[in-house]
Amino acid sequence: MSSKTAYEDFQSEPQDPLLCDALKMSLTTAQAWTQIGGISAADDIATHVLDGSLDEASTLNLAATVSNGYFLLRQYITSATKAPELVNWATTTYPDTDERGKMICRRILFLCSSERIEGLNVATLAKGLELGLTDLQDQLEKKKQDKNLLLQHLREILSGFVCLITVYKTVREDQEKQTSETLKQIVPHVLTLATQNPELLYPCIPIISCRPDVAVESQKLFVTYLETLEVQLKQVLCATYPDITALAQLLYGLAPLVPIVTTVDGAEPAREILCRVFLPSDEDRKEAIGKTKSIPSRLLKVTEEPEFQDCKFLVNEAQWVLCEENKDKFTDAIGFGYAAGYLTGFAASSASTGPASNSGFGYDKVTGQKLTPELQELKKLQEQISAMSPEEKEREAEKLMYLFNRMKELGIVNFDHPMRAAQESGRFEELD
């Protein structure tokens, strides 16, 4: 049955549960919604959810249909005239409905708040957070419940929190200049879920990254969370071909935490972990940076690939902040070769675009490798040779050849000049 036919049948008899089911089944694509009028059709269906004339099962089916329409047509959701009323319906219905009903209500709250619908009651956002917290606590108490079902419910709750928390901060906290008490209770729960349930780590990351200022207050949980991300990041980077999606998610989880951790008192353990993740160690500097298997070296090496450019910016941004936004410390930490793109595009404040000859801290500015006394001496010789004119280089080459010939005559070394050997063998003829 086409979406148009299903919609017309539903309009003729909206109380029929079978027609409600048929309508829901027919509206699974944006194209199907467009054929019946798009957002205006979603508003029309929402009217039947709001008027209370249908039984509970049909009401939830239609609410699910509308939420699916909002999702498929989310670029037009701000023109949905019934959306604010539907959000109020969701917050009122939420406490007394079943698990499926709670999921539908959360989805409506999530979709509508993510687009900041005009006229959306600010108090509704706070109510959404409170209901979500209650639901989260209820689920955590159901330890005997089937694990897969529990994880499914928790994922739904977490997905609903992401945009609710983001919009709540923008709409309400920026005005009131204080953090929601509900939010202060939600974030520790999320930290605990992320560290104790590997399956929920990725759904938790956006919430904690959105509110690191709240997360850092739970110091022990926050440090454990960072250690969990560090372990996961190492696993991703150890793969021959790192998963770009997983790497990006982990970096979006770690990088936004750096500015908070570097400014909050008592966050030194967390700062040490972030430095361990992003900044090469003395052990890494025994070779040119990027050669070892450590997390910082692998990050710098992997993010040089073109498909990892978004990840590269996140890594460099975190390193820049950890280096106190100081150009010299930044280039000393990772080498000018890795730092050049970031400095040129975002943070360069001086006219210099090239590396200095060597670092005051004993590191090669280009590779970031630690300069031992032998390497420093070699570096000095290379710089002296680079500064010589072509005539000076030719004179030095003649001196070397003279010394080699004398050593051969004295029997100190025994070698044949390759050009002369080739000429004597007939493989090379000197031209006049």
Phi, psi and omega in degrees: 000134180287159180296325180295314179296316180298321181291318179295318177298318180296318180297329181286331181209074186294342181281350183283114182302325180294321178291326175297317178296317181297320179297314180300317182293333184274342185254069183251358180226159178297324180297319179298319178294321180298324182294337181252006176117003174065230185298325180296326177291322177297320177298319181296316179294322179299329179302320180288333175290322188278334187280350175072017183273351184255161175289167187300317182297315180293322179299315180293323177298316179291323177297320177296321178298316180294316181297324176294320177296318177299323180291312182292331182246031190297339178290345179249008190296335181294344178265006179282105186290335182267357184300312180301320178294322181292325176296316177298320176300318182297316182290330179284321183285329190312308187297332190255002184263174180276185184300319180295319179296320178298318180298318179295317179297317179298322182294320178296313177301316182299309184293316183289320181289328182294334180259002176051058182300133180297135179090358179291125183295124181301322179299332179295322178297316178297319179296320178300318178295318180296317179295319179297319178297315179300315179297317180298314179297320178299316181294322181293336179279344182272064185290338181273356181291154176308128187300316181297320178293320179298315180297322178298314180296319181294321177299318179298317180295315182296319180296325177291329180290326191308300183283329177301316181292318180299310183289324179301318179296316182293316187280319190249311187292328178295335178275317185275344179059033175210152182276138179300134177296326177298317180296324178296336177273328183291312189300316176301323176299318181293319177301317180296315179299318183295324184273335184260344182230098180306329181292339183255003182301308184294320175296335181279333187305312182299327182291313181291322178293330179290325183231060179294334179297328177277319183297321185292342178291333175268078195302310183296315178297320182295316179296317178298321178298316179296320178297323177295316178296322180298315179297316181295321179296320179297320179297317180295317184286339180285343180292148178300318176237094184303142178289112185295325180293313179296318180297316179298317180298318180293321179290324174293339175279328185267313187302316181294347181279339187299310181302323179291312184297326182280352182243347183268136177291144176080011182257023183300317178301320178292321180296321179299320179295315181294323175295321179296327181281319191257334186250130179301144180268176177298326178297321178296331187278357175292341173234173174299137183300138183105351182268334183274177183262009182291164181299312181299318180295316179295321178299313181296320182290311184296318185284000172284341180291143185304323184286352181252023186295324176296320178294322180301317180298317180298317179297310181297323179297316178295317180296320180299316180290319178296335177268019176061028178055038180250123186299318182293316178295324181295311181290327175296322186289317187239356181089144183297328181302318179277334185273341190303313183298317181293316181297320180293317186275332190229323194236001183293129180238357179242169183281346182288129178244003180238164181284152171288167185295318173202168186269146175294342180267004179083031179236143174292125185293334183275310185264342183081001182290143178291132183268105173287167178307321180295315180293325178295319178295317178298319179299319181295318179296319179298321180291322178295319179295318180298330183277351183282150176281164179303322181294319179295320178296322180293319178296319179295324178295320178296320178298318180297317180295323178296317180295320178297319180296317179297319180296325179290318179298324181277356178080013180288321177230160179225103181210158176253137176296124185300324180292318181292320180298320180293320181293317181293334181276355180086002180274356183214128178245129180285134180266144177283000000 
